[in-house]
Amino acid sequence: MKLYVNIEKQLGDFYLKSSFETENEIFAMLGPSGCGKSLTLKCIAGIETPDRGRIVLGEKVLFDSEKKINLKPQMRNIGFLFQDYALFPKMTVKENILLAASDKEYACGFKERFCLQDVWDSYPGEISGGESQRTALARMLAVKPEVLLFDEPFSALDNYLSTRLEHEILDITQVFKGPVVFVSHDRNEVYRLASRIAVMDEGELIDIQEKHDFFDAPKNLASSRLTGCKNNSSVIIKNDKIMATDWGVSIYLKDILIPKETLYIGYRAHYFEYLGKEFKKGDNIISCRQERIIEDTFSVIICFRNIDNTVKSENSLLTWEIEKDLYDENEDDIRNSVFGLRIRPEKLMFFGK
């Protein structure tokens, strides 16, 4: 079953423009807080009303501004998992799950499926976070939905609970035959769960790609940053070289085609090649002095600047991420010396904006 969405909505100075199609897959919207992801889901579910556009699920028109069609939420047959689960506090687990279900016997089957027997007659304030998760999932599925919407379901959870919920969602979506729309600000979540990804940037849905294409070759600067690319620079193109103006380094691009619309480049933090403190200056080489060293769980992050760069911009502070073993072997040089890093030109990403 296909879900078609093409809507626009204005809220004060904020303007939403969201357009996509998805069919029998997990489609993810990735973007920062306040960019319009959750508002898009609420428009699909009928909680919010767009100013114009169409929303169609299969052959059923849910919303059409020109034809003045706007089905009520209960007529749309959509399962919605909210960030905070939105359980009714004065209803038991059983009552929450059965509330909107037309087939009560079917809905009661989720008691065993989600291991809710011990809390079936308890209220939301009396159950754990994990039990609240499962109750919300059961309520969502009890209505036999044709589409599932997940609104940042992991945002308020600790690592253990978010992992459990992620497994639950994967189990559900493996057997669910309709479209699934998942929104998040976390690139790792969408990478693990989604098959196709779009970026929501300042109210507009852009750069829709298959998951692996999206991370390998984001189409614009906003997408690059959301995929975790920490190093970006504006560029000046000169034949087979480019000058990364924010980084203060010239990069030689032998046999690499530079798109005509290129204005920026991106480079991932783990692609740098370490040259140590005995290195020769030249194209593709940065003379580095660390400004901050951050120990992460399984890696070390070094924030540094090019000592030959006279530009001080937001992007002139670069990030290099390495394994702890390499850092431990070279800690003294990295901390106390000027060291060389080489940019691998084949790993550059090119953006028009």
C-alpha positions in Angstrom: 0.0 0.0 0.0 1.3 3.4 -1.0 1.3 6.6 1.1 1.4 9.8 -0.8 2.0 13.1 1.0 2.3 16.6 -0.6 1.3 19.3 1.9 2.1 22.8 3.0 1.3 24.4 6.3 2.2 27.7 8.0 2.4 28.3 11.7 3.4 31.9 12.4 6.8 32.4 10.8 7.3 28.7 10.3 6.4 27.2 6.9 6.2 23.5 6.3 6.6 22.0 2.8 6.6 18.2 2.9 6.3 15.9 -0.1 7.1 12.2 -0.4 5.8 8.8 -1.4 6.5 5.5 0.4 5.2 2.0 -0.1 5.7 -1.1 2.2 9.0 0.2 3.7 10.4 2.1 6.6 10.8 5.7 5.3 12.7 8.0 7.7 12.7 11.8 8.1 16.0 13.0 9.6 16.3 16.5 10.9 17.0 18.7 14.0 14.3 19.5 16.6 11.8 22.1 15.4 12.3 21.5 11.7 8.8 20.1 11.0 9.2 16.3 11.2 6.6 15.8 13.9 4.2 18.3 12.3 4.3 16.2 9.1 3.3 13.1 11.1 0.5 15.0 12.8 -0.9 16.2 9.5 -0.8 12.6 8.2 -2.6 11.4 11.3 -5.2 14.2 11.1 -4.2 15.8 14.4 -3.1 18.9 12.4 -4.7 20.2 9.2 -2.4 21.4 6.3 -3.2 24.6 4.6 -3.1 23.0 1.2 -2.1 19.7 -0.5 -3.1 16.0 -0.6 -2.6 13.0 1.6 -3.6 9.6 0.0 -3.3 6.2 1.5 -3.8 3.5 -1.1 -7.0 4.4 -2.8 -8.3 6.4 0.2 -8.0 10.2 0.2 -7.3 11.3 3.7 -6.9 15.0 2.9 -7.4 17.2 -0.2 -7.5 20.9 0.2 -9.1 21.5 -3.2 -11.8 19.0 -2.8 -12.3 19.9 0.9 -11.7 16.4 2.1 -10.3 16.0 5.6 -11.0 12.7 7.3 -11.1 12.6 11.1 -8.2 10.8 12.8 -10.4 7.8 13.8 -11.3 7.3 10.1 -7.8 7.3 8.8 -6.8 3.9 10.3 -3.3 5.0 11.3 -1.1 3.8 14.1 0.8 6.6 15.8 3.5 6.1 18.5 4.1 9.4 20.2 7.4 10.5 21.8 5.9 10.3 25.3 3.5 7.4 24.4 0.5 9.6 25.3 -1.1 6.9 27.5 -4.3 8.0 29.3 -3.3 8.2 33.0 -6.8 7.4 34.3 -7.2 4.3 32.2 -5.7 0.9 32.9 -3.3 -0.8 30.4 -6.2 -2.8 29.2 -8.5 0.2 28.7 -5.7 2.1 26.9 -5.3 -0.7 24.4 -9.0 -1.5 23.9 -10.0 2.2 23.6 -10.0 2.6 19.8 -10.0 -1.1 18.8 -13.1 -2.3 17.0 -12.0 -6.0 17.4 -11.7 -6.3 21.2 -10.7 -10.0 21.1 -7.9 -9.2 18.6 -6.7 -6.3 20.8 -6.6 -8.5 23.9 -4.2 -10.8 22.1 -1.5 -8.2 22.6 -1.6 -8.9 26.4 0.5 -12.1 25.9 2.4 -10.9 22.8 3.8 -7.9 24.7 4.0 -9.6 28.1 1.5 -7.3 29.8 -0.3 -9.9 31.8 1.1 -8.7 35.2 0.1 -5.0 34.5 -3.1 -5.5 32.5 -5.2 -3.8 35.2 -2.6 -1.3 36.3 -2.5 2.4 35.5 0.3 4.1 33.5 1.7 5.7 36.7 2.1 2.3 38.2 4.1 0.6 35.5 7.7 0.8 34.3 9.1 2.6 31.2 9.5 -0.7 29.3 5.9 -1.6 30.1 4.7 1.8 29.0 6.5 1.2 25.7 4.8 -2.1 25.1 1.4 -0.7 26.1 1.8 2.1 23.6 2.9 -0.3 20.9 0.0 -2.6 21.6 -2.5 0.3 21.5 -1.1 1.4 18.1 -1.4 -2.1 16.6 -4.8 -2.9 18.2 -6.6 -0.8 15.6 -5.2 -2.9 12.7 -3.6 0.2 11.1 -2.7 0.5 7.5 0.3 2.8 8.2 2.5 3.2 11.2 4.0 6.5 12.3 6.9 6.7 14.9 7.6 10.1 16.3 11.1 10.0 17.8 10.2 7.0 20.0 13.7 6.7 21.6 14.2 10.4 22.5 13.4 10.0 26.3 14.8 6.5 26.9 18.0 5.2 28.3 20.3 3.0 26.2 18.8 -0.3 27.5 15.2 0.7 26.9 15.8 2.2 23.5 17.6 -0.9 22.4 14.6 -3.0 23.6 12.2 -0.8 21.8 14.2 -0.8 18.6 14.0 -4.6 18.6 10.3 -4.4 19.1 9.9 -2.0 16.2 12.0 -4.2 13.9 10.0 -7.2 14.8 6.7 -5.3 14.1 7.9 -3.8 10.8 9.2 -7.2 9.5 5.7 -8.6 9.4 3.7 -5.3 8.8 2.7 -5.0 5.2 2.0 -1.3 5.0 4.2 1.9 4.9 6.1 3.0 8.0 7.2 6.6 8.6 9.9 7.1 11.2 11.2 10.5 12.3 14.4 11.2 14.3 17.3 13.6 14.8 19.7 10.6 15.3 21.5 9.4 12.2 22.3 6.1 13.7 18.7 5.3 14.5 17.5 5.9 11.0 20.5 4.0 9.5 19.6 0.9 11.6 15.9 1.1 10.9 15.1 2.7 7.6 15.4 1.6 4.0 15.0 5.2 2.6 15.8 8.5 4.2 14.9 12.2 3.6 16.3 15.3 5.3 13.9 17.9 6.8 15.7 21.2 6.7 13.9 24.4 7.9 10.5 23.0 7.2 11.3 21.5 3.8 11.7 17.9 3.0 14.8 17.4 0.8 17.4 14.9 -0.4 15.3 11.7 -0.5 17.6 8.7 -1.2 18.1 5.0 -0.5 19.8 4.6 2.9 23.3 3.6 1.6 23.3 6.2 -1.1 22.2 8.8 1.4 25.2 8.2 3.7 27.7 7.6 0.9 26.8 10.7 -1.1 24.5 13.2 0.6 23.3 15.8 -1.9 23.7 19.0 0.1 25.4 20.6 3.1 22.5 20.1 5.4 22.3 16.3 4.6 26.1 16.0 5.0 25.9 17.5 8.5 23.0 15.3 9.5 24.8 12.2 8.4 27.6 13.1 10.8 30.1 14.8 8.5 32.0 17.1 10.9 34.3 18.8 8.4 32.9 21.2 5.8 34.5 24.0 3.8 33.7 26.5 1.1 35.9 26.0 -2.0 37.6 27.8 -4.8 38.0 25.6 -7.9 41.2 26.0 -10.0 41.5 23.4 -12.8 42.4 20.1 -11.1 42.8 21.7 -7.7 40.5 23.1 -5.2 41.3 25.5 -2.3 39.4 24.6 0.9 39.1 28.2 2.1 38.0 27.4 5.6 40.7 24.8 6.1 43.5 26.7 4.4 44.6 23.7 2.3 45.0 23.1 -1.4 43.7 19.7 -2.6 44.9 18.1 -5.8 42.1 16.1 -7.5 43.7 13.9 -10.2 41.1 12.1 -12.3 38.3 13.2 -9.9 35.4 14.9 -11.6 34.2 18.1 -9.7 30.5 18.8 -10.2 30.0 22.2 -11.8 27.7 23.4 -9.0 30.2 22.7 -6.3 30.4 25.4 -3.6 31.3 23.3 -0.6 33.2 20.0 0.3 32.8 17.6 3.2 35.2 15.2 4.7 34.5 12.6 7.4 36.5 12.7 10.5 37.8 9.1 10.3 39.2 9.4 6.7 42.3 11.4 7.6 45.7 9.6 7.1 48.1 10.2 10.0 51.6 11.2 8.9 53.2 11.8 12.3 55.4 14.8 13.1 58.0 14.1 10.4 56.1 15.1 7.3 56.6 17.2 4.2 54.2 20.1 3.4 52.3 20.1 0.1 48.9 19.5 -1.5 46.4 17.5 0.5 48.5 17.9 3.6 47.4 19.8 6.8 49.9 20.9 9.4 47.9 20.3 12.5 47.9 21.5 16.1 45.4 20.0 18.4 43.1 22.3 20.4 41.0 19.7 22.2 41.1 16.0 22.8 38.0 14.1 23.7 38.0 10.4 24.7 34.9 8.7 23.3 33.7 5.2 24.2 35.8 3.4 21.6 37.7 6.2 19.8 39.4 9.4 20.4 38.3 12.7 18.8 40.9 15.4 18.1 39.8 18.9 17.3 42.6 20.8 15.5 43.4 23.7 13.2 45.8 24.1 10.3 48.7 26.2 11.7 49.2 27.7 8.2 45.6 28.9 8.0 44.9 32.6 8.5 41.1 32.1 8.3 39.3 31.8 11.6 35.7 30.6 10.8 33.2 28.2 12.2 34.5 25.5 9.9 38.3 26.2 10.4 38.2 24.0 13.5 38.4 20.4 12.1 37.7 17.0 13.7 39.8 13.8 13.4 38.5 10.6 14.9 40.8 7.6 15.5 40.9 4.3 17.2 42.3 4.3 20.7 45.2 2.1 19.8 46.5 4.5 17.2 46.1 7.4 19.6 47.9 5.6 22.4 50.9 4.9 20.1 51.2 8.5 19.2 49.7 10.4 22.1 52.8 12.5 22.9 53.2 13.7 19.3 49.5 14.5 18.9 49.3 16.4 22.2 52.5 18.3 22.1 53.8 18.6 18.5 52.7 19.8 15.1 51.7 16.7 13.2 50.6 16.0 9.6 47.3 14.7 8.3 46.7 13.8 4.7 43.3 14.3 3.0 42.3 11.5 0.7 40.7 13.3 -2.3 38.7 10.3 -3.4 36.8 10.5 -0.1 35.7 14.1 -0.5 32.0 14.9 -0.9 30.9 17.8 -3.1 27.9 20.0 -2.5 26.2 22.9 -4.4 24.7 24.4 -1.2 
